[in-house]
Amino acid sequence: MQLADLRADCGNCHGLCCVALTFAKSADFAIDKDAGEPCPNLQQDFRCGIHEKLRPSGFQGCTVYDCFGAGQKVSRLAGPSWREQPGQKMFEALPIMRQLHELLWYLTEALQLEQTRPLHQQLQELRDHVEELTLQDLATVDLAAERHKVNELLLETSKLVRGKQPKKKERRGADLFGARLRGADLRAANLRGAYLIAADLREADLRQADLIGADLRDADLRGADLTGALFLTQSQVNAARGDAATRLPSAVLRPTHWA
């Protein structure tokens, strides 16, 4: 399994996120929509009728969401779409599968790092275990327990990759809402779960920073260097602002809505 296998492939999905998820009218969604109710923009072929203009149409939330490939996995395992059979089981499976695929993303990334060689056997065994869970009855999966097991190993991964860092770079869970960090040296910083909403990170050095769970909504990443940043996901990048000068890890795609 490669990280590319854990990217959303909407062409092979039954449009599950457009049906299974709840929309709440807000800055992210132009309408209210209950879970299980198809979005009015969803077409018969399961494609979005306004895909090219989601943001100007008030559906910014759709451009941020990423399922880590869970949508196509659930669709493949279910066979016929929810239009041809009761879809409730598919809809309930999507958020669970997404969380399992997110864990697979982190474990797969960790396995690709040279510094984690001492942990490769444990990482491989745990990844195989999580992958097996995706093929079982998802209703029986204890997500909290699985996340705990994976997180313990990811913490060890982070330490190996980042090395010993000065105390000023330990910013786990820090409240950095709107922080002025332009040009800041955040290389190999621990930013796990940090609140970086609307932070000014222009031209900041975030190489090898641990960004797992960091909230990057509206963070300004123009010109920032995130080369080798740990555990950065497509959803985090989609929620931030960047430009052509923003340097990203190779596994993460540059959002089309960036300038």
C-alpha positions in Angstrom: 0.0 0.0 0.0 1.2 3.5 -0.9 -0.1 6.9 0.2 -1.5 7.3 -3.3 -3.8 4.4 -2.6 -5.3 6.4 0.3 -6.4 9.4 -1.7 -10.0 10.0 -2.6 -11.1 8.6 -6.0 -14.5 10.1 -6.5 -14.8 8.4 -9.9 -15.1 5.1 -8.1 -17.4 6.1 -5.3 -21.1 6.2 -5.0 -21.0 9.8 -4.0 -21.2 8.7 -0.3 -19.9 11.9 1.3 -22.6 13.8 -0.6 -25.3 11.7 1.0 -24.0 10.2 4.3 -22.8 13.5 5.9 -24.8 16.3 7.5 -24.5 19.8 6.1 -25.2 22.7 8.5 -25.8 26.1 6.8 -22.8 28.2 7.5 -19.7 29.7 5.9 -18.8 26.1 4.8 -22.2 25.0 3.4 -24.9 27.0 1.6 -27.7 24.7 2.8 -28.8 22.5 5.6 -28.8 18.8 4.8 -29.6 15.8 7.0 -27.4 12.7 7.0 -28.8 10.2 4.4 -30.2 12.9 2.3 -28.5 13.4 -1.1 -27.1 16.8 -1.8 -29.2 18.6 -4.5 -26.0 19.1 -6.5 -25.3 15.3 -6.7 -26.0 14.0 -10.2 -27.3 10.6 -11.3 -23.7 9.5 -12.2 -22.6 10.4 -8.6 -20.7 13.4 -9.8 -21.0 16.9 -8.4 -22.9 19.2 -10.7 -21.0 22.3 -9.4 -17.6 20.8 -8.7 -15.8 23.5 -10.6 -17.5 26.3 -8.6 -18.0 24.8 -5.2 -16.4 27.7 -3.3 -18.2 30.6 -5.0 -21.4 28.6 -4.6 -21.0 28.5 -0.8 -19.7 24.9 -0.5 -16.2 25.6 0.8 -16.6 22.6 3.2 -16.8 20.2 0.3 -13.4 21.4 -1.0 -11.8 20.8 2.4 -13.2 17.3 3.1 -11.0 14.3 2.2 -12.0 10.7 2.9 -8.6 9.1 2.6 -10.0 6.8 0.0 -12.7 5.5 2.3 -15.5 6.4 -0.1 -14.3 4.1 -2.9 -13.5 1.3 -0.4 -17.0 1.3 1.0 -18.5 1.6 -2.4 -16.4 -1.4 -3.7 -17.2 -3.6 -0.8 -20.9 -2.7 -0.9 -21.3 -3.5 -4.6 -24.6 -2.0 -5.9 -25.0 1.7 -4.9 -27.4 3.1 -2.4 -29.8 3.9 -5.3 -30.1 0.2 -5.9 -30.2 -1.1 -2.4 -30.8 0.3 1.1 -27.8 2.5 1.8 -27.9 3.0 5.6 -25.2 0.5 6.2 -23.0 2.2 3.6 -23.6 5.6 5.2 -22.8 4.4 8.7 -19.7 2.7 7.4 -18.2 5.8 5.8 -17.0 7.8 8.9 -15.6 4.6 10.5 -13.7 3.6 7.3 -12.5 7.1 7.0 -10.9 7.1 10.4 -9.3 3.7 9.8 -7.9 4.9 6.5 -6.5 8.0 8.2 -4.6 5.7 10.6 -3.4 3.8 7.5 -2.2 7.1 6.0 -0.1 7.8 9.1 1.3 4.3 9.4 2.1 4.1 5.7 3.9 7.4 5.9 5.9 6.3 8.9 7.0 3.1 7.1 8.4 5.2 4.3 10.8 7.1 6.5 14.4 5.9 6.8 14.7 7.1 10.4 12.0 4.7 11.5 13.8 1.6 10.5 14.0 0.4 14.1 10.2 0.5 14.2 9.4 -1.0 10.8 8.3 -4.4 12.1 5.9 -2.9 14.6 4.6 -0.3 12.1 4.1 -3.0 9.5 2.3 -5.3 11.9 0.0 -2.6 13.1 -0.7 -1.4 9.5 -1.6 -4.9 8.5 -3.9 -5.1 11.6 -5.7 -1.9 10.7 -6.1 -2.9 7.1 -7.7 -6.2 8.2 -10.2 -4.2 10.3 -11.4 -2.3 7.2 -12.6 -5.7 5.8 -14.5 -6.7 8.9 -17.8 -5.6 10.4 -17.0 -1.9 11.0 -19.7 -1.6 13.7 -17.5 -3.8 16.0 -14.4 -1.7 15.6 -13.2 0.1 18.8 -11.9 3.2 17.2 -10.6 4.8 20.4 -8.6 1.7 21.2 -7.1 1.5 17.7 -6.2 5.2 17.7 -4.5 4.8 21.0 -2.3 1.9 19.7 -1.4 3.8 16.6 -0.7 7.0 18.4 1.8 5.4 20.7 3.8 4.2 17.7 3.5 7.5 15.9 4.9 9.3 19.0 8.0 7.1 18.7 8.1 7.8 15.0 8.0 11.6 15.6 10.9 11.4 18.2 13.1 9.4 15.8 12.5 11.8 12.9 12.6 15.1 14.8 15.5 14.2 17.1 16.0 16.1 20.4 14.6 19.6 20.0 14.8 22.7 22.3 11.9 23.3 24.6 10.7 26.3 22.5 9.8 23.9 19.7 7.5 21.8 22.0 4.2 23.3 21.1 1.9 20.4 21.3 -1.7 21.5 21.6 -0.6 25.2 21.7 -3.2 27.9 21.1 -1.6 29.8 18.2 -4.9 31.2 16.8 -4.0 34.1 14.6 -0.3 33.9 15.7 2.2 36.1 13.9 4.7 33.5 12.8 5.9 34.8 9.5 9.4 33.5 8.7 9.4 31.6 12.0 11.9 28.7 12.5 9.5 25.9 13.2 11.7 23.2 11.7 11.1 19.8 13.5 8.7 21.5 16.0 6.1 19.5 17.8 2.9 21.0 16.7 0.7 18.0 17.3 -2.9 19.2 17.9 -1.9 22.9 17.8 -4.5 25.5 17.0 -3.0 27.4 14.1 -6.3 28.8 12.8 -5.7 31.9 10.8 -2.1 31.9 11.9 0.4 33.9 9.7 2.9 31.3 8.6 4.1 33.0 5.5 7.6 31.9 4.6 7.9 29.9 7.9 10.2 26.9 8.0 8.0 23.8 8.9 10.3 21.2 7.6 10.0 17.9 9.5 7.5 19.6 11.9 5.0 17.1 13.5 1.6 18.4 12.3 -0.6 15.5 13.2 -4.1 16.9 14.3 -3.0 20.5 13.9 -5.8 22.8 13.0 -4.7 24.8 9.9 -8.0 26.3 8.9 -7.3 29.6 7.1 -3.6 29.5 8.2 -1.6 31.5 5.7 1.1 29.1 4.3 2.2 31.3 1.3 5.9 30.7 0.7 6.1 28.3 3.7 8.3 25.2 3.5 6.6 22.1 4.7 9.1 19.7 3.0 9.1 16.5 5.0 6.5 17.7 7.5 5.2 14.8 9.5 1.6 13.4 9.2 0.3 16.3 7.2 -3.0 15.4 5.5 -4.8 16.6 2.4 -7.7 17.9 4.6 -5.3 20.1 6.6 -3.7 21.5 3.4 -7.2 22.1 1.8 -8.3 24.1 4.8 -5.3 26.4 4.7 -4.2 29.1 2.3 -1.2 28.8 0.1 0.4 29.7 -3.2 2.8 28.4 -5.9 5.7 29.1 -3.5 4.4 26.9 -0.8 6.5 23.7 -0.6 4.6 20.6 0.3 5.5 17.0 1.1 5.3 14.9 -2.1 2.4 12.8 -1.0 0.1 15.9 -0.5 -1.4 17.5 -3.6 -1.5 21.3 -4.1 -5.2 22.4 -3.7 -6.7 23.8 -7.0 -8.3 26.7 -5.0 -4.9 28.0 -3.9 -3.7 31.2 -5.7 
